[in-house]
Each structure stands twice: as structure tokens, then as C-alpha cells.
Amino acid sequence: MILLENTRFSAKEEATTQKLAQFYAALGDIYCNDAFSAAHRAHASTEGAAHLLPSVRGG
């Protein structure tokens, strides 16, 4: 398990850059979104990484 600092503080996060999404995806084997309040945001750490890894929702 990897815990990242709040990714929303990065200016690149909102740009949903493919390079940043690939960096996040390289850190793990699956993507689990347990942040329901942020799930609607099209950011690199949410939408970007979810498209690059097998994804599940948290509960």
C-alpha cells in the first residue's frame, strides 16, 4: 500500500496529464477509488490512473 500526500495540491493534477496519470499507475497493481466525494473529478489521480489499471470502487 502506498499513501500519497494530498494530490489536489498539485497544479498538474487538474490538467489530467497523461504523464502524471502514468506515474501514479506505475506505483501500483490495481486502482481503488475510496474517495467518493472526489470520484466525479476528472483528475490524473482519479480518472487518469483508473483508465490505466484494473479498477474497483471502495466501500
N, C-alpha and C positions, 0 to 999 in steps of 0.2 A: 504494500500500500504506500502511496506517495501522497503527501499533503502539501499542497502549494499555497503560497501566500495569496491573498485575495487578487484574482486575476483582473478584476474590474478596474484596478488602478492603472493598468497598462493602456496607453493610448492605442496600441496595436490591437488590443482585444476587440474593440468595437469595429475595427476595419475588417474583421473576419479574414485576416490574411491567411492564405494557404500555407505559407511558410510557418507561421505560428501554430496553426492547427496541426501541421505535420510534426512540429516539435512536441506538442502535447501528446499526440498519438504515439510518438516514439517512447514515451515514458511508461506505457502500459500495454496490456494484452486485451483488455475489454474496457468499455466506457459505460459507467453507471451514473446517470444523472439523478442525484438525490436532492437537487435544489429546485423544487417545483416552482418557487417564486421567480426563478431566473430562466426557466425552461423555454419561455417564449422569445428570449433574446437570441438573435442570430449573430452570436459572437464566436470567436475562434475556439474558446474552451467549451462551448456548448454545442452549437450546430456543427462547427468545423470538425472537431475531434470525433463527434458522433458519426459522421459520414466516413471516417477513415478506419474505425474499429468496430468489431461486433458490439452492439449497444443494447443496454437494458435500462429499465427505469427503476429508480429506487422506491422504497416504500415506507 
